[in-house]
Amino acid sequence: MPTDREQPAGGVIHDIGYQHYDGPRLGARYVQRSLFVESLRGAYGLGRSMRSKIMPMLLLATMCLPALVIVVVTAVVGADDLPLGYTEYLFNLQAVVGIYLAAQAPALVSRDLRHRVVPLYFARPMQRPQYVQAKLAAMTTALFLLMALPLLIMFAGAVLAELSFTEQAPDALLGLLGALLYAVVLAGIGLLIAAFTPRRGLGVAAVIAVLLVLSGIQSSVMAIAGELGERTLAGYSGLISPSSLVDGVLSGLLGAETVLVEPPGTTGALVFLAVMVLLVVGCYAALLARYRRVPTS
């Protein structure tokens, strides 16, 4: 019987059943798409605890309930048109949208930073720009769904109430376009703010504070300009707040009924459009710069 002295000095190789993988390697695009889907599901608490579902679902119901009331009232009284336009509805409920952004933007990015899982994403084939794009796309889609669903309820109710389809369809499409533009602008702002803190509570407070401050400054400037009779300054005050910025683009360039602010002429509307584009691109560039500083280990 061999003794310990007679064992090979190099040790023994044991076969524990590992097999070589010969299947397809899906690559960075698959990882990015999976991250987008999971982030979008997480924005509504899907796949998470019941506690995570309460806030987004409650806010979604808050967005949809007034639309249902509008539809019922229109059908009961036999009105010739909806009592509230699609873009009007969108911006009158901007507070609900802002709360949703403040609650979910930190959930999409702050959790990854807090638990230090971002380096694990970058250890895979996915690159930093793809991570940012997936998160932005998920937040934009989540916001768009939040705003588009009540508009679709209003449109469906208007059609069932036998209102003119040819009159309702263009207005509904304009409202959906406004929801998309608003979602793109807010997603960039919310994720940029949330990406600078791993603490979700601090991110929530920071997003709410920024939106409230911008809205307050815009309202104050417009009120002061109105008192002084400066209509041009009052119109350009809409550049300060994200909601009035999108409202100005819709009303100035696409003929939507203005809700918050009216840009000063065609030139002003083009300025609104240019600022909106610069804001979206700037937020994306700032997010890329932020994640370039995140260590990979």
C-alpha positions as YAML, in Angstrom:
chain: A
units: angstrom
residues:
- id: 1
  name: MET
  ca: [0.00, 0.00, 0.00]
- id: 2
  name: PRO
  ca: [1.53, 3.36, -1.03]
- id: 3
  name: THR
  ca: [2.49, 5.81, 1.66]
- id: 4
  name: ASP
  ca: [2.21, 9.60, 1.60]
- id: 5
  name: ARG
  ca: [5.81, 9.77, 0.41]
- id: 6
  name: GLU
  ca: [4.93, 7.82, -2.73]
- id: 7
  name: GLN
  ca: [2.12, 10.25, -3.91]
- id: 8
  name: PRO
  ca: [2.98, 12.30, -7.07]
- id: 9
  name: ALA
  ca: [4.42, 15.66, -6.18]
- id: 10
  name: GLY
  ca: [2.25, 17.48, -8.77]
- id: 11
  name: GLY
  ca: [-1.12, 16.41, -7.31]
- id: 12
  name: VAL
  ca: [-4.02, 14.61, -9.02]
- id: 13
  name: ILE
  ca: [-6.44, 15.85, -11.71]
- id: 14
  name: HIS
  ca: [-10.08, 14.98, -10.96]
- id: 15
  name: ASP
  ca: [-12.80, 14.91, -13.63]
- id: 16
  name: ILE
  ca: [-15.81, 16.62, -12.02]
- id: 17
  name: GLY
  ca: [-17.97, 16.73, -15.13]
- id: 18
  name: TYR
  ca: [-17.33, 20.19, -16.63]
- id: 19
  name: GLN
  ca: [-18.08, 20.32, -20.34]
- id: 20
  name: HIS
  ca: [-16.80, 22.72, -22.97]
- id: 21
  name: TYR
  ca: [-19.47, 25.12, -24.33]
- id: 22
  name: ASP
  ca: [-19.82, 24.89, -28.09]
- id: 23
  name: GLY
  ca: [-23.10, 26.82, -28.51]
- id: 24
  name: PRO
  ca: [-23.62, 30.31, -29.96]
- id: 25
  name: ARG
  ca: [-22.17, 33.30, -28.13]
- id: 26
  name: LEU
  ca: [-24.86, 35.96, -28.22]
- id: 27
  name: GLY
  ca: [-22.57, 38.92, -27.67]
- id: 28
  name: ALA
  ca: [-22.96, 42.51, -26.46]
- id: 29
  name: ARG
  ca: [-26.24, 43.26, -28.24]
- id: 30
  name: TYR
  ca: [-27.98, 40.41, -26.45]
- id: 31
  name: VAL
  ca: [-26.62, 41.58, -23.09]
- id: 32
  name: GLN
  ca: [-27.77, 45.13, -23.83]
- id: 33
  name: ARG
  ca: [-31.23, 43.97, -24.89]
- id: 34
  name: SER
  ca: [-31.55, 41.83, -21.77]
- id: 35
  name: LEU
  ca: [-30.50, 44.77, -19.59]
- id: 36
  name: PHE
  ca: [-33.11, 46.96, -21.29]
- id: 37
  name: VAL
  ca: [-35.90, 44.42, -20.73]
- id: 38
  name: GLU
  ca: [-35.00, 43.81, -17.09]
- id: 39
  name: SER
  ca: [-34.65, 47.55, -16.40]
- id: 40
  name: LEU
  ca: [-38.04, 48.23, -18.00]
- id: 41
  name: ARG
  ca: [-39.66, 45.45, -15.97]
- id: 42
  name: GLY
  ca: [-38.00, 46.79, -12.84]
- id: 43
  name: ALA
  ca: [-39.38, 50.29, -13.51]
- id: 44
  name: TYR
  ca: [-42.83, 48.83, -12.84]
- id: 45
  name: GLY
  ca: [-41.73, 46.42, -10.12]
- id: 46
  name: LEU
  ca: [-42.20, 43.33, -12.29]
- id: 47
  name: GLY
  ca: [-40.07, 40.43, -11.12]
- id: 48
  name: ARG
  ca: [-39.55, 42.11, -7.76]
- id: 49
  name: SER
  ca: [-41.30, 42.16, -4.41]
- id: 50
  name: MET
  ca: [-44.87, 43.35, -3.99]
- id: 51
  name: ARG
  ca: [-43.56, 46.43, -2.19]
- id: 52
  name: SER
  ca: [-41.64, 47.44, -5.33]
- id: 53
  name: LYS
  ca: [-44.84, 47.24, -7.40]
- id: 54
  name: ILE
  ca: [-46.99, 49.49, -5.21]
- id: 55
  name: MET
  ca: [-45.60, 52.91, -6.17]
- id: 56
  name: PRO
  ca: [-45.35, 52.50, -9.97]
- id: 57
  name: MET
  ca: [-48.71, 50.77, -10.25]
- id: 58
  name: LEU
  ca: [-50.38, 53.36, -8.03]
- id: 59
  name: LEU
  ca: [-48.98, 56.17, -10.17]
- id: 60
  name: LEU
  ca: [-50.06, 54.40, -13.36]
- id: 61
  name: ALA
  ca: [-53.58, 54.10, -11.95]
- id: 62
  name: THR
  ca: [-53.48, 57.79, -10.97]
- id: 63
  name: MET
  ca: [-52.61, 58.68, -14.56]
- id: 64
  name: CYS
  ca: [-55.38, 56.52, -16.03]
- id: 65
  name: LEU
  ca: [-58.26, 57.21, -13.64]
- id: 66
  name: PRO
  ca: [-58.97, 60.79, -14.81]
- id: 67
  name: ALA
  ca: [-58.92, 59.56, -18.42]
- id: 68
  name: LEU
  ca: [-61.59, 57.00, -17.58]
- id: 69
  name: VAL
  ca: [-63.68, 59.69, -15.89]
- id: 70
  name: ILE
  ca: [-63.37, 61.94, -18.95]
- id: 71
  name: VAL
  ca: [-64.47, 59.11, -21.22]
- id: 72
  name: VAL
  ca: [-67.49, 58.24, -19.05]
- id: 73
  name: VAL
  ca: [-68.59, 61.87, -18.75]
- id: 74
  name: THR
  ca: [-68.27, 62.38, -22.51]
- id: 75
  name: ALA
  ca: [-70.37, 59.30, -23.25]
- id: 76
  name: VAL
  ca: [-73.03, 60.08, -20.63]
- id: 77
  name: VAL
  ca: [-73.63, 63.71, -21.57]
- id: 78
  name: GLY
  ca: [-73.26, 63.05, -25.30]
- id: 79
  name: ALA
  ca: [-70.62, 65.77, -25.76]
- id: 80
  name: ASP
  ca: [-69.33, 66.65, -29.21]
- id: 81
  name: ASP
  ca: [-65.71, 66.64, -28.04]
- id: 82
  name: LEU
  ca: [-63.58, 65.60, -25.09]
- id: 83
  name: PRO
  ca: [-63.65, 68.16, -22.27]
- id: 84
  name: LEU
  ca: [-59.86, 68.02, -22.06]
- id: 85
  name: GLY
  ca: [-57.44, 67.75, -24.98]
- id: 86
  name: TYR
  ca: [-54.74, 65.10, -25.21]
- id: 87
  name: THR
  ca: [-51.78, 67.44, -24.76]
- id: 88
  name: GLU
  ca: [-53.68, 69.33, -22.06]
- id: 89
  name: TYR
  ca: [-54.20, 66.08, -20.18]
- id: 90
  name: LEU
  ca: [-50.53, 65.21, -20.51]
- id: 91
  name: PHE
  ca: [-49.18, 68.42, -19.00]
- id: 92
  name: ASN
  ca: [-51.92, 68.83, -16.39]
- id: 93
  name: LEU
  ca: [-50.68, 65.59, -14.83]
- id: 94
  name: GLN
  ca: [-46.98, 66.46, -15.04]
- id: 95
  name: ALA
  ca: [-46.69, 66.25, -11.23]
- id: 96
  name: VAL
  ca: [-47.55, 62.54, -11.34]
- id: 97
  name: VAL
  ca: [-45.00, 61.99, -14.09]
- id: 98
  name: GLY
  ca: [-42.37, 63.83, -12.08]
- id: 99
  name: ILE
  ca: [-43.03, 61.68, -9.01]
- id: 100
  name: TYR
  ca: [-42.74, 58.53, -11.09]
- id: 101
  name: LEU
  ca: [-39.42, 59.72, -12.55]
- id: 102
  name: ALA
  ca: [-38.09, 60.58, -9.10]
- id: 103
  name: ALA
  ca: [-39.09, 57.17, -7.74]
- id: 104
  name: GLN
  ca: [-37.84, 54.99, -10.60]
- id: 105
  name: ALA
  ca: [-34.76, 56.73, -12.03]
- id: 106
  name: PRO
  ca: [-32.71, 55.98, -8.88]
- id: 107
  name: ALA
  ca: [-34.07, 52.43, -8.90]
- id: 108
  name: LEU
  ca: [-32.61, 51.92, -12.38]
- id: 109
  name: VAL
  ca: [-29.09, 53.23, -11.72]
- id: 110
  name: SER
  ca: [-28.48, 53.95, -8.03]
- id: 111
  name: ARG
  ca: [-28.98, 50.30, -7.05]
- id: 112
  name: ASP
  ca: [-26.28, 49.17, -9.48]
- id: 113
  name: LEU
  ca: [-23.87, 51.73, -8.05]
- id: 114
  name: ARG
  ca: [-24.74, 50.93, -4.42]
- id: 115
  name: HIS
  ca: [-24.25, 47.19, -4.83]
- id: 116
  name: ARG
  ca: [-21.21, 47.70, -7.09]
- id: 117
  name: VAL
  ca: [-22.50, 45.51, -9.90]
- id: 118
  name: VAL
  ca: [-21.68, 48.02, -12.67]
- id: 119
  name: PRO
  ca: [-18.14, 46.58, -13.05]
- id: 120
  name: LEU
  ca: [-19.74, 43.16, -13.62]
- id: 121
  name: TYR
  ca: [-21.66, 44.56, -16.60]
- id: 122
  name: PHE
  ca: [-18.47, 46.04, -18.03]
- id: 123
  name: ALA
  ca: [-16.65, 42.75, -17.53]
- id: 124
  name: ARG
  ca: [-18.99, 41.27, -20.16]
- id: 125
  name: PRO
  ca: [-18.87, 42.13, -23.88]
- id: 126
  name: MET
  ca: [-21.17, 45.14, -23.30]
- id: 127
  name: GLN
  ca: [-19.42, 48.49, -23.31]
- id: 128
  name: ARG
  ca: [-20.19, 51.59, -21.24]
- id: 129
  name: PRO
  ca: [-22.13, 53.42, -23.99]
- id: 130
  name: GLN
  ca: [-24.34, 50.35, -24.41]
- id: 131
  name: TYR
  ca: [-25.09, 50.30, -20.68]
- id: 132
  name: VAL
  ca: [-26.09, 53.97, -20.77]
- id: 133
  name: GLN
  ca: [-28.21, 53.43, -23.89]
- id: 134
  name: ALA
  ca: [-30.04, 50.47, -22.33]
- id: 135
  name: LYS
  ca: [-30.86, 52.43, -19.17]
- id: 136
  name: LEU
  ca: [-31.97, 55.51, -21.10]
- id: 137
  name: ALA
  ca: [-34.13, 53.42, -23.41]
- id: 138
  name: ALA
  ca: [-35.73, 51.61, -20.46]
- id: 139
  name: MET
  ca: [-36.49, 54.83, -18.56]
- id: 140
  name: THR
  ca: [-37.83, 56.52, -21.70]
- id: 141
  name: THR
  ca: [-40.06, 53.55, -22.52]
- id: 142
  name: ALA
  ca: [-41.37, 53.34, -18.96]
- id: 143
  name: LEU
  ca: [-42.25, 57.05, -18.94]
- id: 144
  name: PHE
  ca: [-43.84, 56.83, -22.38]
- id: 145
  name: LEU
  ca: [-46.03, 53.92, -21.29]
- id: 146
  name: LEU
  ca: [-47.07, 55.88, -18.19]
- id: 147
  name: MET
  ca: [-48.21, 58.82, -20.33]
- id: 148
  name: ALA
  ca: [-49.42, 57.00, -23.44]
- id: 149
  name: LEU
  ca: [-51.83, 54.58, -21.74]
- id: 150
  name: PRO
  ca: [-54.27, 57.26, -20.48]
- id: 151
  name: LEU
  ca: [-54.15, 59.00, -23.87]
- id: 152
  name: LEU
  ca: [-55.04, 55.73, -25.59]
- id: 153
  name: ILE
  ca: [-57.89, 55.25, -23.11]
- id: 154
  name: MET
  ca: [-59.20, 58.71, -24.01]
- id: 155
  name: PHE
  ca: [-58.93, 58.00, -27.73]
- id: 156
  name: ALA
  ca: [-60.65, 54.63, -27.46]
- id: 157
  name: GLY
  ca: [-63.39, 56.17, -25.33]
- id: 158
  name: ALA
  ca: [-63.86, 59.00, -27.83]
- id: 159
  name: VAL
  ca: [-64.26, 56.52, -30.68]
- id: 160
  name: LEU
  ca: [-66.71, 54.40, -28.67]
- id: 161
  name: ALA
  ca: [-68.66, 57.56, -27.82]
- id: 162
  name: GLU
  ca: [-68.99, 58.08, -31.59]
- id: 163
  name: LEU
  ca: [-66.90, 61.22, -31.76]
- id: 164
  name: SER
  ca: [-65.33, 62.01, -35.12]
- id: 165
  name: PHE
  ca: [-62.43, 59.62, -35.75]
- id: 166
  name: THR
  ca: [-60.81, 61.97, -38.29]
- id: 167
  name: GLU
  ca: [-60.78, 64.75, -35.69]
- id: 168
  name: GLN
  ca: [-59.64, 62.63, -32.74]
- id: 169
  name: ALA
  ca: [-56.87, 60.65, -34.45]
- id: 170
  name: PRO
  ca: [-54.55, 63.61, -35.30]
- id: 171
  name: ASP
  ca: [-54.96, 65.06, -31.80]
- id: 172
  name: ALA
  ca: [-54.26, 61.67, -30.21]
- id: 173
  name: LEU
  ca: [-51.15, 61.19, -32.35]
- id: 174
  name: LEU
  ca: [-49.95, 64.67, -31.39]
- id: 175
  name: GLY
  ca: [-50.50, 63.80, -27.74]
- id: 176
  name: LEU
  ca: [-48.52, 60.56, -28.13]
- id: 177
  name: LEU
  ca: [-45.71, 62.46, -29.83]
- id: 178
  name: GLY
  ca: [-45.69, 64.90, -26.93]
- id: 179
  name: ALA
  ca: [-45.54, 61.97, -24.50]
- id: 180
  name: LEU
  ca: [-42.54, 60.55, -26.37]
- id: 181
  name: LEU
  ca: [-40.66, 63.87, -26.42]
- id: 182
  name: TYR
  ca: [-41.43, 64.50, -22.77]
- id: 183
  name: ALA
  ca: [-40.27, 60.98, -21.88]
- id: 184
  name: VAL
  ca: [-36.97, 61.42, -23.73]
- id: 185
  name: VAL
  ca: [-36.24, 64.75, -22.02]
- id: 186
  name: LEU
  ca: [-37.20, 63.59, -18.53]
- id: 187
  name: ALA
  ca: [-35.37, 60.26, -18.80]
- id: 188
  name: GLY
  ca: [-32.06, 61.99, -19.53]
- id: 189
  name: ILE
  ca: [-32.47, 64.48, -16.69]
- id: 190
  name: GLY
  ca: [-33.63, 61.91, -14.14]
- id: 191
  name: LEU
  ca: [-30.95, 59.31, -14.86]
- id: 192
  name: LEU
  ca: [-28.20, 61.93, -14.95]
- id: 193
  name: ILE
  ca: [-29.14, 63.17, -11.48]
- id: 194
  name: ALA
  ca: [-29.59, 59.67, -10.06]
- id: 195
  name: ALA
  ca: [-26.29, 58.41, -11.52]
- id: 196
  name: PHE
  ca: [-24.29, 60.66, -9.21]
- id: 197
  name: THR
  ca: [-25.42, 59.01, -5.98]
- id: 198
  name: PRO
  ca: [-25.62, 55.36, -4.90]
- id: 199
  name: ARG
  ca: [-28.25, 56.27, -2.29]
- id: 200
  name: ARG
  ca: [-31.73, 55.82, -3.69]
- id: 201
  name: GLY
  ca: [-33.40, 58.13, -1.18]
- id: 202
  name: LEU
  ca: [-30.98, 60.93, -1.96]
- id: 203
  name: GLY
  ca: [-31.56, 60.37, -5.68]
- id: 204
  name: VAL
  ca: [-35.33, 60.62, -5.24]
- id: 205
  name: ALA
  ca: [-35.01, 63.87, -3.31]
- id: 206
  name: ALA
  ca: [-32.54, 65.32, -5.81]
- id: 207
  name: VAL
  ca: [-34.75, 64.59, -8.84]
- id: 208
  name: ILE
  ca: [-37.83, 66.10, -7.17]
- id: 209
  name: ALA
  ca: [-35.84, 69.14, -6.04]
- id: 210
  name: VAL
  ca: [-34.45, 69.83, -9.51]
- id: 211
  name: LEU
  ca: [-37.85, 69.54, -11.19]
- id: 212
  name: LEU
  ca: [-39.53, 71.73, -8.57]
- id: 213
  name: VAL
  ca: [-36.81, 74.39, -8.71]
- id: 214
  name: LEU
  ca: [-36.87, 74.57, -12.51]
- id: 215
  name: SER
  ca: [-40.66, 74.76, -12.57]
- id: 216
  name: GLY
  ca: [-40.67, 77.41, -9.85]
- id: 217
  name: ILE
  ca: [-38.08, 79.55, -11.62]
- id: 218
  name: GLN
  ca: [-39.96, 79.27, -14.91]
- id: 219
  name: SER
  ca: [-43.27, 80.28, -13.32]
- id: 220
  name: SER
  ca: [-41.64, 83.20, -11.50]
- id: 221
  name: VAL
  ca: [-39.89, 84.52, -14.61]
- id: 222
  name: MET
  ca: [-43.08, 84.24, -16.66]
- id: 223
  name: ALA
  ca: [-45.11, 86.03, -13.98]
- id: 224
  name: ILE
  ca: [-42.57, 88.86, -13.65]
- id: 225
  name: ALA
  ca: [-42.34, 89.22, -17.43]
- id: 226
  name: GLY
  ca: [-46.14, 89.33, -17.63]
- id: 227
  name: GLU
  ca: [-46.27, 92.11, -15.05]
- id: 228
  name: LEU
  ca: [-43.70, 94.10, -17.02]
- id: 229
  name: GLY
  ca: [-45.47, 93.50, -20.30]
- id: 230
  name: GLU
  ca: [-42.49, 91.58, -21.73]
- id: 231
  name: ARG
  ca: [-44.30, 88.96, -23.80]
- id: 232
  name: THR
  ca: [-41.11, 87.82, -25.51]
- id: 233
  name: LEU
  ca: [-39.38, 87.17, -22.20]
- id: 234
  name: ALA
  ca: [-42.50, 85.41, -20.91]
- id: 235
  name: GLY
  ca: [-42.43, 83.13, -23.95]
- id: 236
  name: TYR
  ca: [-38.74, 82.30, -23.62]
- id: 237
  name: SER
  ca: [-39.20, 81.50, -19.93]
- id: 238
  name: GLY
  ca: [-40.51, 78.14, -21.11]
- id: 239
  name: LEU
  ca: [-36.93, 77.14, -21.88]
- id: 240
  name: ILE
  ca: [-36.25, 76.75, -18.16]
- id: 241
  name: SER
  ca: [-38.61, 73.87, -17.32]
- id: 242
  name: PRO
  ca: [-38.67, 70.48, -19.14]
- id: 243
  name: SER
  ca: [-42.47, 70.39, -19.32]
- id: 244
  name: SER
  ca: [-42.84, 73.92, -20.71]
- id: 245
  name: LEU
  ca: [-39.96, 73.24, -23.11]
- id: 246
  name: VAL
  ca: [-41.78, 70.28, -24.68]
- id: 247
  name: ASP
  ca: [-45.09, 72.16, -24.57]
- id: 248
  name: GLY
  ca: [-43.45, 75.02, -26.48]
- id: 249
  name: VAL
  ca: [-42.17, 72.66, -29.19]
- id: 250
  name: LEU
  ca: [-45.59, 71.06, -29.61]
- id: 251
  name: SER
  ca: [-47.50, 74.33, -29.73]
- id: 252
  name: GLY
  ca: [-44.95, 76.35, -31.69]
- id: 253
  name: LEU
  ca: [-44.04, 73.83, -34.38]
- id: 254
  name: LEU
  ca: [-46.89, 71.31, -34.49]
- id: 255
  name: GLY
  ca: [-49.89, 73.50, -33.73]
- id: 256
  name: ALA
  ca: [-50.92, 71.84, -30.47]
- id: 257
  name: GLU
  ca: [-52.99, 73.86, -28.03]
- id: 258
  name: THR
  ca: [-50.57, 75.46, -25.61]
- id: 259
  name: VAL
  ca: [-50.95, 74.56, -21.95]
- id: 260
  name: LEU
  ca: [-47.97, 76.11, -20.18]
- id: 261
  name: VAL
  ca: [-46.23, 78.63, -22.42]
- id: 262
  name: GLU
  ca: [-46.39, 80.02, -25.96]
- id: 263
  name: PRO
  ca: [-43.04, 80.48, -27.79]
- id: 264
  name: PRO
  ca: [-42.54, 83.92, -29.38]
- id: 265
  name: GLY
  ca: [-43.19, 83.12, -33.03]
- id: 266
  name: THR
  ca: [-41.57, 80.63, -35.38]
- id: 267
  name: THR
  ca: [-38.07, 81.71, -34.39]
- id: 268
  name: GLY
  ca: [-38.89, 81.10, -30.75]
- id: 269
  name: ALA
  ca: [-40.31, 77.67, -31.56]
- id: 270
  name: LEU
  ca: [-37.09, 76.76, -33.38]
- id: 271
  name: VAL
  ca: [-35.09, 77.93, -30.37]
- id: 272
  name: PHE
  ca: [-37.23, 75.68, -28.17]
- id: 273
  name: LEU
  ca: [-36.53, 72.73, -30.48]
- id: 274
  name: ALA
  ca: [-32.77, 73.44, -30.53]
- id: 275
  name: VAL
  ca: [-32.62, 73.68, -26.72]
- id: 276
  name: MET
  ca: [-34.55, 70.42, -26.36]
- id: 277
  name: VAL
  ca: [-32.17, 68.60, -28.69]
- id: 278
  name: LEU
  ca: [-29.12, 70.05, -26.93]
- id: 279
  name: LEU
  ca: [-30.56, 69.05, -23.57]
- id: 280
  name: VAL
  ca: [-31.11, 65.44, -24.64]
- id: 281
  name: VAL
  ca: [-27.67, 65.15, -26.25]
- id: 282
  name: GLY
  ca: [-26.03, 66.89, -23.29]
- id: 283
  name: CYS
  ca: [-27.61, 64.51, -20.77]
- id: 284
  name: TYR
  ca: [-26.46, 61.52, -22.81]
- id: 285
  name: ALA
  ca: [-22.91, 62.87, -23.07]
- id: 286
  name: ALA
  ca: [-22.83, 63.65, -19.34]
- id: 287
  name: LEU
  ca: [-24.01, 60.11, -18.52]
- id: 288
  name: LEU
  ca: [-21.25, 58.66, -20.70]
- id: 289
  name: ALA
  ca: [-18.69, 60.84, -18.91]
- id: 290
  name: ARG
  ca: [-20.09, 59.73, -15.55]
- id: 291
  name: TYR
  ca: [-19.80, 56.02, -16.32]
- id: 292
  name: ARG
  ca: [-16.34, 56.36, -17.79]
- id: 293
  name: ARG
  ca: [-15.24, 57.22, -14.25]
- id: 294
  name: VAL
  ca: [-16.81, 54.10, -12.77]
- id: 295
  name: PRO
  ca: [-13.96, 51.64, -12.02]
- id: 296
  name: THR
  ca: [-14.04, 48.20, -13.60]
- id: 297
  name: SER
  ca: [-12.90, 46.44, -10.45]
...
